[in-house]
Amino acid sequence: MRVLLHVCCGPCTVYPLEVLRSQGHEVKGYFFNPNIHPFREFKRRIKALVDFSEQKKFKVDIDRNYGLTEYLRQVVFHENQRCALCYDMRLEYIAEQAAAQGFDAFTTTLLYSKYQRHAMIRQKAEALAQKFSVQFLYQDFREGWQQGIDQSIAMDLYRQPYCGCIYSEQERYDKKMRKPKSKLGT
């Protein structure tokens, strides 16, 4: 299958790309992440992704528009639903791109993270697949969590310490705000 892979960053792409390629899929990446804050972090993630794509001969389109304003317009006063809103923004865009570019399916590196809400991602992506008449390829990439970390370190890729949004940045560095890991990955 021709698969459009939504990528949030280089390190989170390592394992999913390896798995998808090993399954015989032709994979192209798409970086669309209006949630990332601050601007320097956005730029660092793009650079790491470019480095990764060059090392792995991985074609990736990069939306270099810093979309923080639009992201904040969606989530301000809805902070408790921010992940769902963020998934909606990113996955809808990717599903639409997959359909418009004639891909057989789309998926996302968000399914690699232990910190993302997999059931919610899957539900939203499956609904978008129907909306845009393109298949959503679900795969739980979390089993390769450590392998992806080890490979990204060996590749000397910048590895970010939080999901990217301003709220997760606060949770990462403000110990009073941290959520227990076991509740996040379901």
N, C-alpha and C positions, 0 to 999 in steps of 0.2 A: 504494500500500500504506500501511497504518497501521504506522508503525515506532516502536518504543520505543528511544530512544538513551540508552545508559548514558553519563553525562558525568562526567568526572573533575574538570573545572574549566571556567571560562568561556572562557579563551583557546584551549583545545584543542577547544572546541565550534564555534568560528567557522567554520572551513573545512568540516568534515563536515556541519554543518547547512545551509550554503549549497549544497553538492553534493546532499544528499538532497532538499532543497526544489526544486532545479532539475530533478531527475528526476521531480518530481510527487508525491513521497511526503508524506503527512501525518505530521509528526514531533512526538513528545512526548519530553521529556527526563526522566531519572531520575538523581539524584545519590545514589549509594550507594558510599561509600569509607571503610570502617573502618580502612584502612591509614594514613591521614594523621596525621602527628605533626609538631609539637606541636599542642595544642588551638588556640592562636592561629592557626596555619597553616590548620587545619580551618575556623575561622570566617572567615578572609580569603578562602578559596576559595569558600565559600558566598556571601559578600557579592559577590565578583566575578561569580559565576554569576547571582545575582539581578539585578545591574546589566546584565549581558549579556541576560538573558531579557526584561527590561523594554525595552531598546533594540531588540531584534529580535522582540518580540511572540512569544516562544517559551515555551510552557507547559512547566514543569518541576516535577516533584515532588522534594522534597529530604528525604532522611533525615537529620535533624539529630542523631541519636544518635551520640555520639562512641564509635566501636567499637574503640578501640585495644586494650582488654583482650582482646576476642575474637580480634582479629588476632594479637596476640602469643601467645595460647594456641595458635594454629595454626602459627606459624612458629618460635618459640623452639626451639632445638636442630635446626632444619631450615633454617637460614639460606641454605644453598646452593640450596634449592628454594623460597625465599620468593616469587619472582615467580610461579611456577606455582601455589602455594597461594593467593596473593593473587588471581590471575586466577580460580581456582576459586570463591573466596568471592564475588567481585563478579559474575562472569558467571552463576553459578548463580542468584543472587538476581534478576538482571535477566531472565534467561530465564523464571524462574518468574513474575515480575510480568507479563511480556509475555503469557504464556499465560493467566494469571488475568484479565487485563484485556482479553483478546480482540484483542490486536494481531496483525497478519499476520506481523510479523518483529521482530527485535531486532538491534542492532549496538552498537558502542562507540567512543567517542572515543580509546580506547587505540590504535586503528588509525591515528591521525593522527601518533603520535609515532615519531620515528626511534629512540628509545631503548627501545621495547617489543619484545617477541619476537612478531612477527606470526604466524609459523608455529604457534607454541604457542597463541596466542590463537585463531587460526582453528580449530585442531584441537579445542580445548576447547569452543569455542562451538558447533561443528557437532555434537559429542556431546550437548551440553545441548539443542540444538534438537530432536534426536531424543527425548531423555528427556522433554521438555515438550511435544512436538508443536507447535512453533512454528518458523518459518523463521529461520535466521541469515542476515542480509544482510551478506556480506563485501564490503568495498571498501577498497582501499589508499589511504588519504587522505594518505599522506606526500608525494605530489606537490605538495600545497598547503601544505607546511610553512611556507615563507617568507611566502606570502600570508596565512596565518592569523596569523602573528606580526605582520606589518605592520598588519593590520586590528585586532588586539587592542590594539596600541599606539595606533593612531588612535582607538580607542574608550576609551582610558585605563583599560583593565582591568588589575587586578593580575595580574602574570605571575610565577609561582613558579619558583624556580631548581632544583627537584628533583622527582622523581615524587611524593613525599609520605611515603614510609615512613621510619622512623627510620634504616634501613640506607642508603637512598639519600641521606638528608641527610648522613650521615657521609661517604659516597663523594663527595658534591658538595664538601664543605669540607675533607676530609682528602686531600691530593694523593697520598698513598701508597696510598689505597684506590680511586682512579679506575680505571674500566674503559675500554678503548679503544672509541670509538663504533662503529667498523665491525663489531664482533662482537655488539653488543647488538641491532641492529634486525632481525635475521633471524628 
